[in-house]
Amino acid sequence: MNEVIALLQAHRSIRKFKPQPVPDALIEEIVRCGQAAASSSNIQATTVIRVRDAGKRERLAELAGGQPYVASAGAFLVFCADLHRAKLVCEGQGGTFDPGMTEHFIIATTDVALAAQNCAVAAESLGLGICYIGGLRNNPQDVADLLQLPQAVYPVFGMCLGYPDQAPELKPRLPLTVVLKEDGYGDPGALAGIEPYDAQMRDYYRSRSGGTKDSSWSEELKVLATKSRPHMREFLARRGFTMK
Amino acid sequence: MNEVIALLQAHRSIRKFKPQPVPDALIEEIVRCGQAAASSSNIQATTVIRVRDAGKRERLAELAGGQPYVASAGAFLVFCADLHRAKLVCEGQGGTFDPGMTEHFIIATTDVALAAQNCAVAAESLGLGICYIGGLRNNPQDVADLLQLPQAVYPVFGMCLGYPDQAPELKPRLPLTVVLKEDGYGDPGALAGIEPYDAQMRDYYRSRSGGTKDSSWSEELKVLATKSRPHMREFLARRGFTMK
């Protein structure tokens, strides 16, 4: 195992940060690493908004469902899927670009995620901790308004960055045999590997909560299933992502 | 700049590989790195199918629009967004899980992209080259059939991995000032930075093509705009991703 692999496998989300800010030069280097990730047909559909304004940070912390580290982290980035830029450029060439195509939505969302993960890895290599904030999709219209996002741009998630002030346990993952298959999907009813993982996650939750959280991966998934953010379809359609 | 950042910023897609295969132990280590990426609510919606069967590799190369390296690369992975597993587990808990929610589609697609990018970084740290194959979405139903994907699973993209037999130029990216903004999106009509980038990309295309390709980023985007894979919406709906 080399150092890069050790770094990748040591990832944990950090939600408690030392008060010091992250120097601008580091943020710029981190976002350059994001840009270096592959981009579908080089469309580069990622726009990153660094939020520095304290009032906006407080508001985003609320909009994300009350996550105070959105306001207190050394830096906060909003990763936007941006088809506005492509549309503007195509129209400047006398062409058109329809952000309503489902394929373009996939391209843009995937572009953002690849770029963001490079940012996460770069940040961790610099001794920073990070936490993705999918909670921005709790109130995406308010986020879009706050950041004055034009049509054909949506906030996919945020990212807190800062110097870690906690050292949480590694969260166990599904056994490799569950997620890596060969030549085909195999038996779709197979649950081998889930049961021991449930037991492992139960231990993890108990340990992390000091004994108060008694749950398994499967039980947590059942809770997750209800968090389906039913406003997303309409929100995206209003933005021009009509999923044609 | 540390070594990890240097590695990230040195990424280029590799499409020509030495004939030697990639050892199984490396693929497993690489996929473990993918698993270590953040996952929305720990849903772990990524399933990776390593395709080893030569006939299937040839077929996938065709389905991806005639990309021979899909067949010839040392290894080929298909990254699937998998909500089937979550559904199965939730139903086993007496709950339900609706893969038709747009939010769940975003969660799954994003999960896959974060995991894949970790795999890409891990692979490159091991001296391998990689290339994402979005072309699997040219004929996604045939890919799903070939790999016997159950409902609520779709192939987001593939990835070729292998020992590089080429050393392509770095592809220039948009100026940082175009993609990194502060506190808000700013002027949505601004195109500053695009013009010099177009000139830079024209030089890049000329150099890479030995003078035969005379195009800019903006001109290429106009071509991309037409490649909207209009079958994706119906394909995804048939899979259960109805975008509610």
Contacts between the chains, C-beta under 8 A, distances in Angstrom:
chain1	res1	chain2	res2	distance
A	1	B	29	7.0
A	2	B	125	5.5
A	2	B	126	7.0
A	3	B	3	7.3
A	3	B	4	7.7
A	3	B	125	8.0
A	4	B	3	7.7
A	4	B	4	5.8
A	4	B	7	6.4
A	4	B	121	6.5
A	4	B	122	6.7
A	4	B	125	3.5
A	5	B	29	6.3
A	5	B	33	5.9
A	5	B	122	5.5
A	5	B	125	6.2
A	5	B	126	7.7
A	7	B	4	6.4
A	8	B	33	4.2
A	8	B	36	5.3
A	8	B	37	7.7
A	8	B	118	5.3
A	8	B	121	6.6
A	8	B	122	5.8
A	9	B	32	6.5
A	9	B	33	6.1
A	9	B	36	4.8
A	10	B	36	7.8
A	11	B	36	5.1
A	11	B	37	6.8
A	11	B	38	7.1
A	13	B	38	6.3
A	27	B	180	7.8
A	28	B	176	6.1
A	28	B	180	7.0
A	29	B	1	7.0
A	29	B	5	6.3
A	31	B	176	6.3
A	31	B	179	7.0
A	31	B	180	4.9
A	32	B	9	6.5
A	32	B	173	8.0
A	32	B	176	6.1
A	33	B	5	5.9
A	33	B	8	4.2
A	33	B	9	6.1
A	35	B	173	4.3
A	35	B	174	7.0
A	35	B	176	7.2
A	35	B	179	6.4
A	36	B	8	5.3
A	36	B	9	4.7
A	36	B	10	7.8
A	36	B	11	5.1
A	36	B	173	6.9
A	37	B	8	7.7
A	37	B	11	6.8
A	37	B	117	6.0
A	37	B	120	7.7
A	38	B	11	7.1
A	38	B	13	6.3
A	38	B	120	7.2
A	38	B	131	7.9
A	38	B	132	4.9
A	40	B	132	7.7
A	40	B	134	5.2
A	41	B	134	7.8
A	41	B	220	7.3
A	41	B	224	4.6
A	41	B	227	7.3
A	42	B	171	6.6
A	42	B	217	7.1
A	42	B	220	6.8
A	43	B	221	6.7
A	43	B	224	6.1
A	44	B	173	6.6
A	44	B	174	5.3
A	44	B	179	7.0
A	46	B	179	6.1
A	47	B	179	5.6
A	47	B	181	6.5
A	47	B	185	7.3
A	48	B	179	6.1
A	48	B	180	5.1
A	48	B	181	7.1
A	49	B	181	4.9
A	49	B	182	7.1
A	49	B	183	7.2
A	49	B	184	6.8
A	49	B	185	6.7
A	50	B	180	6.5
A	50	B	181	7.2
A	50	B	182	5.3
A	50	B	183	7.5
A	51	B	182	7.8
A	51	B	183	5.8
A	52	B	182	6.0
A	52	B	183	5.9
A	53	B	183	4.8
A	56	B	183	6.2
A	80	B	185	7.8
A	84	B	188	6.2
A	85	B	178	7.7
A	86	B	221	5.5
A	86	B	224	7.7
A	86	B	225	7.2
A	88	B	188	7.6
A	88	B	189	7.2
A	88	B	191	6.8
A	89	B	191	7.5
A	89	B	194	6.5
A	89	B	217	7.6
A	89	B	218	4.8
A	89	B	221	5.1
A	89	B	222	7.9
A	90	B	218	7.8
A	90	B	221	5.5
A	90	B	222	5.2
A	90	B	225	5.0
A	92	B	191	7.2
A	92	B	218	6.5
A	93	B	218	5.5
A	93	B	219	6.3
A	93	B	221	7.3
A	93	B	222	4.4
A	94	B	222	7.8
A	95	B	221	8.0
A	95	B	222	4.0
A	95	B	225	5.6
A	96	B	225	6.4
A	97	B	221	7.4
A	97	B	225	4.3
A	98	B	225	7.5
A	98	B	228	6.6
A	101	B	228	4.1
A	101	B	229	7.4
A	101	B	230	6.9
A	101	B	232	7.5
A	102	B	229	7.9
A	102	B	232	4.4
A	102	B	233	4.4
A	102	B	236	6.6
A	102	B	243	7.5
A	103	B	137	6.8
A	103	B	227	7.8
A	103	B	228	5.1
A	103	B	229	3.9
A	103	B	230	7.5
A	103	B	232	4.6
A	104	B	228	6.2
A	106	B	109	6.5
A	106	B	137	7.3
A	106	B	156	7.4
A	106	B	232	6.9
A	107	B	134	7.4
A	109	B	106	6.4
A	109	B	109	5.6
A	109	B	110	6.5
A	109	B	113	7.5
A	110	B	109	6.5
A	110	B	113	4.7
A	110	B	134	8.0
A	110	B	156	6.7
A	110	B	157	7.3
A	113	B	109	7.5
A	113	B	110	4.7
A	113	B	113	3.3
A	113	B	114	5.4
A	113	B	117	7.2
A	114	B	113	5.4
A	114	B	116	7.3
A	114	B	117	4.6
A	114	B	120	8.0
A	116	B	114	7.3
A	117	B	37	6.0
A	117	B	113	7.2
A	117	B	114	4.6
A	117	B	117	3.8
A	117	B	118	6.2
A	117	B	121	8.0
A	118	B	8	5.3
A	118	B	117	6.2
A	118	B	121	7.3
A	120	B	37	7.7
A	120	B	38	7.2
A	120	B	114	8.0
A	121	B	4	6.5
A	121	B	8	6.6
A	121	B	117	8.0
A	121	B	118	7.2
A	121	B	121	5.7
A	122	B	4	6.7
A	122	B	5	5.5
A	122	B	8	5.8
A	125	B	2	5.5
A	125	B	3	8.0
A	125	B	4	3.5
A	125	B	5	6.2
A	126	B	2	7.0
A	126	B	5	7.7
A	131	B	38	8.0
A	132	B	38	4.9
A	132	B	40	7.7
A	134	B	40	5.1
A	134	B	41	7.8
A	134	B	107	7.4
A	134	B	110	8.0
A	137	B	103	6.8
A	137	B	106	7.3
A	146	B	184	7.8
A	147	B	183	7.6
A	147	B	184	5.0
A	147	B	185	5.9
A	148	B	184	4.6
A	148	B	185	5.0
A	148	B	186	7.7
A	149	B	185	5.2
A	150	B	185	6.1
A	150	B	188	3.8
A	153	B	185	6.8
A	156	B	106	7.3
A	156	B	110	6.7
A	157	B	110	7.3
A	171	B	42	6.6
A	173	B	32	7.9
A	173	B	35	4.3
A	173	B	36	6.9
A	173	B	44	6.6
A	174	B	35	7.0
A	174	B	44	5.3
A	176	B	28	6.1
A	176	B	31	6.3
A	176	B	32	6.1
A	176	B	35	7.2
A	178	B	85	7.7
A	179	B	31	7.0
A	179	B	35	6.4
A	179	B	44	7.0
A	179	B	46	6.1
A	179	B	47	5.6
A	179	B	48	6.1
A	180	B	27	7.7
A	180	B	28	7.0
A	180	B	31	4.9
A	180	B	48	5.1
A	180	B	50	6.5
A	181	B	47	6.5
A	181	B	48	7.1
A	181	B	49	4.9
A	181	B	50	7.2
A	182	B	49	7.1
A	182	B	50	5.3
A	182	B	51	7.8
A	182	B	52	6.1
A	183	B	49	7.2
A	183	B	50	7.5
A	183	B	51	5.8
A	183	B	52	5.8
A	183	B	53	4.8
A	183	B	56	6.2
A	183	B	147	7.6
A	184	B	49	6.7
A	184	B	146	7.8
A	184	B	147	5.0
A	184	B	148	4.6
A	185	B	47	7.3
A	185	B	49	6.7
A	185	B	80	7.8
A	185	B	147	5.9
A	185	B	148	5.0
A	185	B	149	5.2
A	185	B	150	6.1
A	185	B	153	6.8
A	186	B	148	7.7
A	188	B	84	6.2
A	188	B	88	7.6
A	188	B	150	3.8
A	189	B	88	7.3
A	191	B	88	6.8
A	191	B	89	7.5
A	191	B	92	7.2
A	194	B	89	6.5
A	217	B	42	7.0
A	217	B	89	7.6
A	218	B	89	4.8
A	218	B	90	7.8
A	218	B	92	6.5
A	218	B	93	5.5
A	219	B	93	6.3
A	220	B	41	7.4
A	220	B	42	6.8
A	221	B	43	6.7
A	221	B	86	5.5
A	221	B	89	5.1
A	221	B	90	5.5
A	221	B	93	7.3
A	221	B	95	8.0
A	221	B	97	7.4
A	222	B	89	7.9
A	222	B	90	5.2
A	222	B	93	4.4
A	222	B	94	7.8
A	222	B	95	4.0
A	224	B	41	4.6
A	224	B	43	6.1
A	224	B	86	7.7
A	225	B	86	7.2
A	225	B	90	4.9
A	225	B	95	5.6
A	225	B	96	6.5
A	225	B	97	4.3
A	225	B	98	7.5
A	227	B	41	7.3
A	227	B	103	7.8
A	228	B	98	6.6
A	228	B	101	4.0
A	228	B	103	5.1
A	228	B	104	6.2
A	229	B	101	7.4
A	229	B	102	7.9
A	229	B	103	3.9
A	230	B	101	6.9
A	230	B	103	7.5
A	230	B	244	7.5
A	232	B	101	7.5
A	232	B	102	4.4
A	232	B	103	4.6
A	232	B	106	6.9
A	233	B	102	4.4
A	233	B	243	6.2
A	233	B	244	6.0
A	236	B	102	6.6
A	243	B	102	7.5
A	243	B	233	6.2
A	243	B	243	4.7
A	244	B	230	7.5
A	244	B	233	6.0
